[in-house]
């Protein structure tokens, strides 16, 4: 693998370059929240792929955060022609017999791009302190993303409710103001008023902003895939979120907590 760490700024992307971004959130034991601390970028140009990892400003602000293995310096840019081992190791090996079922629960084919698998699976491990999530895609004033519903195991009756869902079913949003850890939390329910779980915290901006400015018609959530009840509970329900996002608004995930640290040198 070709990989380097450098303090030099990256060259501007060419017009024909396709860029995707994933953010890395770390579980802060003090606030008990997942806080964005890093950003993984992938550029595809004429069939060539280049990866870049940078830390965000939160990585310096959080007292108990320590750099990840493979990325020891907060103010450096790490570049590679292949997916970094830190992220590769967060993917299920393709050789496992249950791999097709795993990617199927994400709405993907067995030969899916590992970067896309990472984006949809959130790179989760059991008892992990890391979560990976994609930047929503903007197209014709609509922000789109897919996500796994969080907290299904903690909602009584959610498993039975999910069993009755089918691809394309529309889900309803409920702002969970009584949530003891996050007053911006957003619950999901079906048309029978049965609760299913929560929208991931990293997407609540994508819900609240259009709801506050445009009302209930500003956001739609639909079922993308219903996972096997006997499979991993965090893969139980995959959804698609579409939010109206006028061009004059700042891009999603462009606020200060998503700013990369300046490079040293």
N, C-alpha and C positions, 0 to 999 in steps of 0.2 A: 504494500500500500504506500502511495506517495502522500506524505503528510508533513506539514510544516507549521511552525508557530512564528508569527511575525508581528512586528509593531508597525508595519507599513499599512496605510489605508488600502482597501481593496479597490481595484480599477473599476470605473463606472461600468455598469452592465450595458452590453450592446443592445440595440433596439430589438434584435431577434432572440434575445435571451428570455427564457421563461424562468421566473423565480418563484419558489415556494418557501414559506417560513413556518417553522415549528418553534414553539416556546417551551421552555423547561421550567416547571414550577417545583419548588422545594417546600416540604412541610415544616413550617416554623413551629417548634414545640412551645414557644411562648404564646403566640396568638392562636395556635392550632389551625391556622389557615395555610393553604397552598399559595405561595408567593412566587411570581415569575422572577427567575434569577438568570436565565440564559436564553439564547436564541440560536437555532440551527437553521441555516439557509442552504438551499440547493438551487444552483443555476444550471440550466440545460441549454446548451448552445450548439446547434448543428450536430446533435447526437453526443456531444461531450458533456460530462457531468462534473460539477465542482461543488464541494461542500465547504461551508464556513461556520465555525462556532465562535460566538462572542458572549461575554457576560453582560448582564444588564446592571443598571445602577443599584438595584436592590441587593445585589451580591456583596457590595461594599457596605451597605446600610445595615444589613442584618448581622447582629453581633455574634450569633452562634453559627452562622453559615461558614462552611469550609469548601474550598474549590473541589470540583469533582476529579476523580482519577482520570488522567489523560489530559486534563485542562488545568494545570497547576497555577497559572498566572491570570489574575483577573483582568488585566489591561493588555492582553494580547489577543490577536485574531489567529485562530487555528484553522488551517485549510488542508483539504485532502481531495483526492480524486475518487475516494471510496467512502462509504458510510463509516464514521468513526466507530471503533469497538465499543465505546461507552453506549452508543445507541444500538449497534448491531446485537449486543448482548441482551437487549431488552425485547428482542423479537423471538418468537417461538421458532426453533429450527425447522426448516422445511422438510427434514428427513423424518420428523415424528409422524406416526401414522394418523394422529388426530389433527394434523396441520390443516387439511382441507376443511374440516369442521370449524376450526378456529377462524380461518379467514372467511368462511361462509357466514359465520355469525356477524362479521363486519360488513357483509354485503359485497365481498370481493371474491375474485377467482383465485385458485391455487397458485397461479403464476403472477399474482399482483406484485407491483413494485414495492420493495421493502419500505421505502419512504412513506408510501400511502398506507401500508399496514401499520407502521409506527404512528402515523397521524390519527388513524381511526381507533387503534387499540389503546391509545394514551400511554403506551410503553409501560404498562403496569406490571408490577410483581407483588406477590403477597408480602404483607408487612413492610411495604415500601414507603419511602419518603419522597419519591419523585413521581411527577406526572407530566406527560408531554401532550401538548395540544396545538392544533393548527391555527394559523391566522385565517379568518373567514375570507372567502373569495368574493370580490365585488364584480357585479356584472349588471349593466343597465339599471343602476340605482337600486339594486337588490344585493344584500349581503347573504351569502349561503354558507352552510357548513353542516356536517353530520356529527352526531355526538351520541355517546352512550349515556343512558339515563343513570344517574347516581342515586345511591341510597335505597335501592329496591328492597334490600334485606331488612331495612328498618321501618318499612311501611306495612302495617297489617293488611292482609288481603291483596297486596300488590301482585303477587305471583298468580293468583287466580284471575285477576283483572287482565293481566298481560296475556294469559292464555286465550282470552277472547278477542284479542286484537288481530288485525290483518294489515298487510302492507297497504299503505295509502290512507289508513284511517287518520282522521284529524284529531289532535289532542288539544286540550285546553290549558291555559296558563293561569296559575294562581300565585300572586305575590304573597310570600310567607312572612308577613310582618312579625309574627310571634316567634320566629325562629330564634333560639337563644344565642346562637353563635354568628348569625348573619341575617340582618334585617332586610337585606336585598335578595335573599334566597327566593327562588321561583319553583313552585311545585307544578307537576303535570297531573292531569286527571283525564279520564275518558268521558264520553257523553252520558254515562250513567253515574257520574259524580264520584267514581272510585279513584282514589289516589294511587299513583304509580311510582313516584320517586321525584327527584329534583333535576332541573337543568344544571349542568356543571357550573360551578362558581365563575369560571373564566368566561362564560358566555352571558352572564347576567346583564352586562352592558348592552349586549346585542338584543336583549329583551326590553330592558327598561327605557333605553333611549327612544326607540320608535313608539313604544307604548305611551310615553310621556308626551311626545310631540304629535303623534298621529292617531292615537287611540288603539282599540283592540284590532282594527284591521291592519295595523302596521306590522304584525308578526304572525306567521303561520308555522305550526309544527306538525309534521306528519310522521307516521310510522314507516320506517325503512325496512326493518327486519326484526322478526321476533325469534329470539334464541331458544334453544332447547332448555326446558325447565330443569333437566338433569345436568346441564352444563354449568360453567362458571356464572355466578349470579351477576357479575359486573358486565357480562356480555348478553344479558337477558333481553335488552330492548335498545335497538339502534334507531335513531330518529334523524330527520332532516329539518333544519330550521331555516326559514327564509324571512328576512327582515327588510322592510322598505328602508332604503338608506340614500336619501337625496345626495346629489353630487356635491352640494355645498357643505355637507357635514364632513368633519374630520374622519379619516379612515378608522375602522374598528381597530382596537389595540394599538393606537398611536399615541396614547397618553404618556406621561412621565414615567410610569412604572414599567413601560416597555422600551425605554430608551437604552441603547447600548452604552457601556462605559467608554470614555475616550481611551485611545491607545497610548501606551507609554512610549517615551523616546521622542 
